[in-house]
């Protein structure tokens, strides 16, 4: 259960950061396309995770203890990967957001 919670949390945070980072670097006119690409990557990764779980089930068999332990290990591994990727991408997304805010502020006409 811990692996499932850790994986879900890491995946959700990673997805949020990917969406924020994507929206920060594309123009508003292309935001829909960028969001669609990000969603396709997230759904594709989830599909690969389901395929990996299926391979584990096929390899381990029907022993519930071994099966649960194997899936738990897979989910913990995926959670670690999600957290590491999120931590690696966070500074980049943060810088992109600050650049976008600065660009928008400089393009605004001065108020009188």
N, C-alpha and C positions, 0 to 999 in steps of 0.2 A: 504494500500500500504506500509506503514511503516513496518508492521509486515512481509510482504513478503520480503522486502529488508533486514531487520534485520536477518530473518531466513536464507536467502540465503547467506548472508555474514558470519554469524556464522557457518553455515554448511560447507561452502567452506573452511574457515580457520581451522575448526576442522578436516576436511578431510585431508587437507594439513599436519597439525601437526601429525595426526595419521599415515600418510604415511611416514613422516620423522622419526618419532619415531620408526616405525616398521623397516624401512630400517637400522636404526642405531644399532639395537640390534640383527639382524640376519646376518648370514654369507652371502657373495655374492652368494654362490651357492644356497641358499634357499630364495633369495630375491624375486624371481618370485612367489613362494608359499605364502610368507608373503604378498606380494602385492595383490594376489588373495583373500586371507582371508580378508584383510582390505577392499577391494572393495566389497566383499560379505556382510560385515557388513554394509557398507555405503548404498548399494542398499537395503538391508533388512530394514534398518531404514527409508529410503525414502518410501518404500512400506508401512510400518506401519503408516507413516505420511499421506499418501494418504488414507489409511483405516480410520484413525481418522477423516480426513476431510469428508470422505463419511458418517461416522456415524453422524457427526455434521449436514451435509446437510439433512440426513434422519430425524434427531430429530427436527431440526428447521423448516423444510418445505421450501416453495418457497418464503417466504418473503425476498426480496433482502436486506433490511436494516439489519434485524436480522441475516441473513445468512452471510453477509459481516462482521458484528461485531463479530460473533462467530468465523469465520475463522481467523479474525485479532487477536483475543485473543489467539487462539490456536497457531498461528505462533509466536506471541510474547513470549508465554510460551516456545515453542521449541527453539526460539532464545536464551532465557535466559539459558536454559539447555545446549545448544551448547557452549555458551560462558563460562559457569561455568566449563563444562568438559574440554574445551580447556585450560582454566587457570589452572585447576588441573593437566592436563597432561603435560603442557609445561615444568615445571622444570624437570620432569622425562625424557622427550625426550632430553632436553638440556644436562643433565648429561650424558645420554647414548651417545649422539653425541661426547661430549668431551672425554669420555672414549675410543670410537672407534678411534678418531683421535690420542689420545695418544698411543693406542695399535699399530696403523699402523706406527706411527713415531718410536716407539721403535723396530719394526720388520724390519725396513729398514736398510740395511747395511750402515755403516758410509761411507761418501764420502771422497775420498782422493784427 
